[in-house]
Amino acid sequence: MYQTKFKKVLCCFMLIISIISCFNLSAYAAELPAPSYNTYNTIERATGKLNITIPAYTTKKASSSFPLESGESVTINASYSPSSARVDFGLIGSDGKFHYVSASNGSINCKINISERGNYTLAIRNNSSNSVQVTGYVTY
């Protein structure tokens, strides 16, 4: 008796599976173009921490650049020692030109305004005969 019921249930189950497979629809993935992004409009402001030693008469620059639009600015707030050192803080533009502000008395708090759209790299130049330890923040 149980075998008969089992066979009936199994046959019904197989019938349902067969009916469902008859109505199986194929779905094809459509090829859509990749979205287009303007990276200059999607960049958010960011803050980077500085903690670096710069040897005498050396310019050190960040390992990566960041895109900026005309009218944007970069704020540098840092201190360095020895405070008697002559140090320039700035940005190297896509053209290779160093746009800098000279610091004095061991600290700098400046804003560099960007006049031309491009990729910029943070750079610090030590114009002194001693190594300089720099700590602070850069906001762009």
C-alpha positions in Angstrom: 0.0 0.0 0.0 2.8 2.4 0.9 4.6 1.5 -2.3 1.6 2.4 -4.4 1.2 5.8 -2.7 4.9 6.5 -3.1 4.7 5.7 -6.8 1.7 7.9 -7.3 3.4 10.8 -5.4 6.6 10.3 -7.4 4.6 10.2 -10.7 2.8 13.4 -9.8 6.1 15.1 -8.8 7.7 14.0 -12.1 4.7 15.3 -14.1 4.9 18.7 -12.4 8.7 18.9 -13.1 8.0 17.9 -16.8 5.3 20.6 -17.2 7.6 23.3 -15.6 10.5 22.4 -17.8 8.2 22.8 -20.9 7.7 26.5 -19.9 11.3 27.1 -19.2 12.3 30.5 -20.7 15.8 31.4 -21.5 17.1 34.7 -20.4 20.0 36.4 -22.2 22.2 39.1 -20.7 22.1 42.3 -22.6 25.4 44.1 -23.3 25.2 47.6 -21.9 27.8 50.3 -22.4 30.0 50.9 -19.4 28.9 54.0 -17.4 30.9 57.1 -18.1 32.3 59.0 -15.1 34.1 62.3 -15.0 36.6 61.6 -12.3 37.0 65.3 -11.6 33.4 65.5 -10.5 33.5 62.4 -8.3 36.5 63.2 -6.2 35.7 64.0 -2.6 37.7 66.2 -0.3 40.3 64.3 1.6 42.8 64.8 4.4 46.3 63.3 4.4 48.6 63.1 7.5 52.2 64.2 7.1 55.0 62.6 9.2 58.2 62.6 7.2 61.9 63.3 7.5 63.4 65.2 4.6 67.2 65.1 4.2 69.2 68.3 3.6 68.8 70.0 0.3 66.2 67.4 -0.9 62.6 67.6 -2.3 60.3 64.8 -1.3 57.0 64.3 -3.1 54.0 62.1 -2.5 53.8 58.8 -4.2 50.6 59.6 -6.0 48.9 62.6 -7.5 45.3 63.8 -7.3 43.1 65.6 -9.8 42.0 69.2 -9.0 39.7 71.6 -10.8 40.4 75.3 -11.4 39.2 77.2 -8.3 39.8 74.4 -5.9 42.4 74.7 -3.1 44.7 72.7 -1.0 45.3 73.6 2.6 48.6 72.7 4.3 48.9 72.9 8.1 52.2 71.5 9.4 55.1 72.1 11.7 58.7 71.1 11.2 61.9 71.0 13.2 64.4 72.4 13.5 62.4 75.6 13.3 65.3 77.5 11.8 65.2 75.4 8.6 64.1 76.9 5.3 61.3 74.7 4.0 58.9 75.1 1.0 55.5 73.3 0.9 53.5 73.0 -2.3 52.2 71.1 -5.3 53.9 69.9 -8.5 51.5 70.4 -11.4 51.0 68.3 -14.5 53.5 70.6 -16.2 56.2 69.7 -13.6 56.2 73.2 -12.1 56.5 73.5 -8.3 53.8 75.8 -6.9 55.0 76.5 -3.3 54.8 78.6 -0.2 57.9 79.2 1.9 57.4 78.4 5.6 59.1 80.2 8.5 59.6 79.7 12.2 58.8 76.0 12.2 55.2 76.0 11.0 53.0 76.7 8.0 49.2 77.1 7.6 48.5 78.1 4.0 46.0 77.6 1.3 47.2 77.1 -2.3 44.5 78.0 -4.9 44.4 76.0 -8.1 44.2 78.1 -11.2 44.4 75.3 -13.8 42.7 71.9 -13.9 45.1 69.0 -13.7 46.8 66.4 -11.6 48.9 67.7 -8.7 51.4 66.0 -6.3 52.2 67.2 -2.9 55.9 68.1 -2.4 58.1 69.5 0.4 61.5 71.0 -0.3 64.2 71.3 2.4 66.5 74.2 1.6 68.6 73.6 4.7 71.9 71.9 5.5 70.1 69.7 8.1 67.4 67.0 7.9 63.9 68.3 8.7 61.1 66.4 10.5 57.7 67.4 9.2 54.3 66.6 10.8 50.9 67.9 10.0 47.9 67.6 7.7 47.0 68.3 4.1 43.4 68.9 3.0 42.3 68.9 -0.6 
